Each structure stands twice: as structure tokens, then as C-alpha cells.
Amino acid sequence: MHVDPSNHVLATTTFEFNGATMPVAWKKTWGKGRVFYCSLGHVAKDFESPEALAIITRGMLWAGRADVR
């Protein structure tokens, strides 16, 4: 996977079958906006984990702030 060097990686996973480490959550600014990406949470039960819920919540709050210069 090619990763934009301007992405700030927040979380990664390592695949057992080949040992590759890939980002699963990242953020960056884009112009005057903010971009947050997270591939966690394919089903609602995934958010029963406090850590997964925290990543999503904090990422959305960060992306929704309008104070980017």
C-alpha cells in the first residue's frame, strides 16, 4: 500500500500471513480542511471496544473542528 507522506498515522495493524504492517487510521490537513480515515468498525459490535470507539470519536471531533489555518 502506498501511503501519502503527509498522512499522520494514528494506528497500524500487522498481517499474520505476510508480516506486512498497514495503517488503519490516519489524519491530515487538506487545504483549509481536515481528513480523518479509519478502517476499523465494519460492524456495530466493533465499537463495543472502548479503544475503537475512542479512535472514531476523537477522529471525527478533530476533523469537524474549523480552526485550520
C-alpha positions as CSV (number, residue, x, y, z in Angstrom):
1,M,0.0,0.0,0.0
2,H,1.3,3.4,-0.9
3,V,0.9,5.9,1.9
4,D,0.9,9.7,1.4
5,P,3.8,11.1,3.4
6,S,1.6,13.9,4.6
7,N,-0.6,11.4,6.5
8,H,-0.1,11.3,10.2
9,V,-0.6,7.6,11.0
10,L,-2.6,7.0,14.2
11,A,-2.9,3.2,14.3
12,T,-1.5,0.3,12.3
13,T,-2.1,-3.5,12.0
14,T,0.3,-6.2,11.1
15,F,-1.0,-9.1,8.9
16,E,-0.1,-12.5,10.3
17,F,0.2,-14.2,6.9
18,N,2.9,-12.0,5.5
19,G,4.1,-9.7,8.3
20,A,3.1,-6.5,6.4
21,T,2.2,-3.5,8.6
22,M,-0.5,-1.2,7.2
23,P,-2.1,1.9,8.6
24,V,-5.7,1.5,9.8
25,A,-6.2,5.1,11.0
26,W,-4.7,8.3,9.8
27,K,-5.3,12.1,9.6
28,K,-4.0,15.0,7.6
29,T,-5.0,18.5,6.6
30,W,-6.1,19.3,3.1
31,G,-6.2,23.0,2.2
32,K,-8.3,24.6,4.9
33,G,-10.0,21.3,5.8
34,R,-9.1,18.1,7.7
35,V,-9.3,14.5,6.7
36,F,-9.6,11.6,9.1
37,Y,-9.7,8.0,7.9
38,C,-10.3,4.8,9.9
39,S,-10.9,1.3,8.5
40,L,-12.0,-0.1,11.9
41,G,-15.6,-0.8,12.6
42,H,-17.1,-3.0,9.9
43,V,-19.9,-3.9,12.2
44,A,-21.5,-2.1,15.2
45,K,-20.1,-4.7,17.7
46,D,-16.6,-3.5,16.8
47,F,-17.4,-0.3,18.8
48,E,-18.0,-2.2,22.0
49,S,-14.2,-1.9,22.3
50,P,-13.5,1.4,24.2
51,E,-10.3,1.9,22.2
52,A,-12.0,1.6,18.8
53,L,-14.8,3.9,19.9
54,A,-12.3,6.4,21.1
55,I,-10.3,6.5,17.9
56,I,-13.5,7.1,15.8
57,T,-14.9,9.7,18.2
58,R,-11.7,11.6,18.6
59,G,-11.0,11.5,14.8
60,M,-14.5,12.8,13.9
61,L,-14.2,15.6,16.6
62,W,-10.7,16.6,15.2
63,A,-11.9,16.6,11.6
64,G,-15.0,18.6,12.5
65,R,-13.1,21.5,14.0
66,A,-12.9,24.6,11.8
67,D,-9.7,26.2,13.2
68,V,-7.3,25.0,10.5
69,R,-5.3,27.9,9.0
